[in-house]
Amino acid sequence: MRSPSALAPLSRPSSFWDSYLTLLGVLVGALVLMFFSSERPLVWGAKIALFVAAVIISYRASQSDVGVIRWVTVGAVVLGALLLAAAFSSSDTVRGLVNLSLAAMIGSGPIVILRHVYTRPRVTIGDVVGALDAYVELGFFFTFVYSAVDSFSAEPFFNQVADPALFDYAYFSFVTMTSLGYGDFTPALAIGKGIVIIEVLLGSIFLVVLVARLVGTLGMERGPRSSGDHANDADSPIGKD
């Protein structure tokens, strides 16, 4: 049975920072900043700040334990400060470690979001937005993995470009994950081709199975609930019960 509250407007979260819609805005902002060169300290700092915010909001919107959110917030801020200081190092190893750290940080987001979305008793529009957030975060995860592999390798990652910008990795990641495959960028390294296979498989499963299942069951109950639960859902913000 579908519930009217599941189709309620997206503009009712009780906390701006506990909303999957806010997270989507932060991720879009980070994607827009990818167009600008990371050689500028202000631009790179803004990118790191947005990714730090994205991780924190992922845990908050997914209703993680207060203690977990506190530790994630402290850890993400400290890591962001360290990454900002190390980002302009001339060492390829340091740059590789920076990208791996960013990948690990943003890669935790899809895990907590999907755990929350798929354990809720009713599928709402907020859950669909949360799944979209997880999908975008997955694309950023592979963006930094590709950049890290290139930093650690003596050979260029792409056949077409010897010194790609971070935006090139992001473009390649999202084109790969959506299975568009324009062919203007192709991996030259064997490890890069292996990671591409993993991203294609994960991206396809995500869209065809996970997101499609959420959309198909929008507003439906996953299990028996009490009348009190139904009353509380009418005031639920995105990403919260």
C-alpha positions in Angstrom: 0.0 0.0 0.0 1.4 3.4 -1.0 1.5 6.2 1.6 0.9 9.8 0.7 3.8 10.9 3.0 6.2 9.1 0.8 5.4 11.5 -2.1 5.6 14.6 0.1 7.7 17.6 -1.1 11.4 17.5 -0.7 11.6 20.8 1.3 10.7 19.7 4.8 13.9 18.5 6.6 14.0 19.6 10.2 17.8 20.0 9.9 19.5 21.3 6.8 22.6 19.2 7.5 20.6 16.0 8.0 19.2 16.0 4.5 20.1 13.8 1.5 19.0 16.7 -0.6 21.6 18.9 1.0 24.2 16.2 0.3 23.2 16.1 -3.3 23.8 19.9 -3.5 27.2 19.5 -2.0 28.2 16.7 -4.4 27.0 18.8 -7.4 29.0 21.7 -6.1 32.1 19.4 -5.9 31.5 18.2 -9.4 31.3 21.8 -10.7 34.5 22.7 -9.0 36.2 19.8 -10.9 36.1 22.1 -13.9 38.6 24.4 -12.2 42.3 23.7 -11.9 43.4 22.2 -8.6 46.7 24.0 -8.9 45.0 27.0 -7.2 45.1 26.6 -3.4 41.7 28.2 -2.9 40.1 25.9 -5.5 41.7 22.8 -4.0 40.8 23.8 -0.5 37.2 24.3 -1.6 37.1 20.9 -3.2 38.4 19.2 0.0 36.0 21.2 2.1 33.1 20.0 0.0 34.2 16.4 0.2 34.6 16.6 4.0 31.1 18.1 4.2 29.8 15.3 2.0 31.2 12.6 4.2 29.8 14.2 7.4 26.4 14.8 5.9 26.3 11.2 4.6 26.6 9.9 8.2 24.2 12.5 9.6 21.5 12.0 7.0 21.8 8.2 7.4 21.1 8.6 11.2 24.3 7.0 12.3 25.0 6.9 16.1 25.9 10.3 17.6 29.3 8.9 18.7 30.0 7.7 15.2 29.0 11.1 13.7 31.3 12.9 16.2 34.3 10.7 15.4 33.7 10.9 11.6 33.4 14.7 11.8 36.6 15.1 13.8 38.4 12.6 11.6 37.2 14.1 8.3 38.2 17.6 9.3 41.6 16.6 10.5 42.2 14.5 7.4 41.0 17.3 5.2 43.5 19.7 6.8 46.3 17.2 6.3 45.3 16.6 2.7 45.2 20.4 2.0 48.8 20.7 3.4 50.1 17.7 1.4 48.2 18.3 -1.9 50.9 20.6 -3.3 53.8 18.3 -2.7 56.0 17.6 -5.7 56.2 14.0 -4.7 54.1 11.6 -6.8 53.9 9.2 -3.8 52.5 11.9 -1.6 50.0 12.9 -4.3 49.0 9.2 -4.6 48.4 9.0 -0.8 46.3 12.1 -0.9 44.1 10.6 -3.6 43.8 7.3 -1.8 42.8 9.1 1.4 40.2 11.0 -0.5 38.9 7.8 -2.1 38.7 6.1 1.4 36.9 9.1 2.9 34.3 9.5 0.2 34.0 5.8 -0.4 32.5 5.3 3.1 29.5 7.4 2.2 27.7 4.9 -0.2 28.1 2.2 2.5 26.3 4.1 5.3 23.7 5.6 2.9 22.7 2.3 1.4 22.6 0.5 4.8 20.2 3.2 6.0 18.1 3.4 2.8 17.6 -0.4 2.6 16.7 -0.9 6.2 13.9 1.7 6.4 10.4 0.2 6.7 9.0 2.5 4.0 10.5 3.7 0.7 10.3 7.5 0.4 11.5 10.0 -2.1 14.3 10.8 0.4 15.5 7.2 0.0 15.7 7.6 -3.8 17.6 10.9 -3.4 19.9 9.1 -0.9 20.6 6.3 -3.4 21.4 9.0 -6.0 23.9 10.5 -3.5 25.5 7.1 -3.0 25.8 6.7 -6.8 27.6 10.1 -7.2 29.9 9.3 -4.3 30.8 6.0 -5.9 31.8 7.9 -9.1 34.0 10.2 -7.0 35.5 7.2 -5.2 36.7 5.8 -8.5 37.9 9.3 -9.6 40.4 9.4 -6.8 41.4 5.8 -7.3 42.3 6.4 -10.9 44.2 9.5 -10.0 46.1 7.6 -7.2 47.0 4.8 -9.6 48.4 7.3 -12.1 50.4 9.0 -9.3 52.0 5.7 -8.2 52.7 4.5 -11.8 55.7 5.4 -13.9 53.6 5.1 -17.0 50.6 7.4 -18.0 47.2 6.1 -16.9 45.5 7.2 -20.2 46.6 6.4 -23.7 45.5 9.9 -24.9 46.8 12.2 -22.2 50.1 12.2 -20.4 49.3 14.6 -17.6 45.5 14.6 -17.0 43.7 17.0 -14.7 41.5 15.8 -11.8 38.5 16.7 -14.0 39.6 14.2 -16.6 39.6 11.4 -14.0 36.1 12.5 -12.9 34.8 12.6 -16.5 36.3 9.2 -17.2 34.9 7.8 -14.0 31.3 8.9 -14.5 31.3 8.0 -18.2 32.6 4.6 -17.3 30.1 4.1 -14.5 27.2 5.0 -16.7 28.5 2.6 -19.4 28.5 5.4 -22.0 32.1 4.7 -23.1 32.8 7.5 -25.5 36.3 6.3 -26.1 38.0 9.6 -25.9 39.9 8.4 -22.8 41.0 4.8 -22.5 43.2 3.3 -19.7 46.7 2.2 -20.8 47.6 0.3 -17.6 46.5 -3.2 -16.9 45.5 -2.3 -13.3 43.5 0.6 -14.7 41.6 -1.7 -17.1 40.8 -4.0 -14.1 39.4 -1.2 -12.0 37.3 0.0 -15.0 35.7 -3.5 -15.1 34.9 -3.3 -11.4 33.4 0.2 -11.8 31.2 -0.8 -14.9 29.9 -3.8 -13.0 29.1 -1.8 -9.8 27.6 1.1 -11.8 25.3 -1.3 -13.7 24.2 -3.2 -10.7 23.6 0.1 -8.8 21.3 1.5 -11.5 19.5 -1.7 -12.7 19.1 -3.4 -9.3 19.3 -0.9 -6.4 17.9 2.3 -7.8 15.3 0.6 -9.9 14.1 -1.4 -6.9 13.7 1.8 -4.8 11.8 3.6 -7.5 9.6 0.6 -8.1 8.6 0.3 -4.5 8.3 4.0 -3.7 5.8 4.6 -1.0 5.4 0.9 -0.2 5.8 -0.7 3.2 8.6 -3.2 3.6 7.1 -4.8 6.6 4.4 -4.5 9.3 4.5 -1.3 11.3 2.5 0.1 14.2 0.0 3.0 13.8 2.4 5.2 15.8 5.0 4.7 13.1 2.6 5.9 10.4 1.8 9.0 12.4 5.4 9.9 12.9 6.3 9.5 9.2 4.2 12.4 8.2 6.8 14.8 9.7 9.8 12.8 8.5 12.6 14.8 6.8 14.6 13.4 3.9 17.0 10.8 5.1 15.3 10.6 8.6 12.5 8.5 10.0 
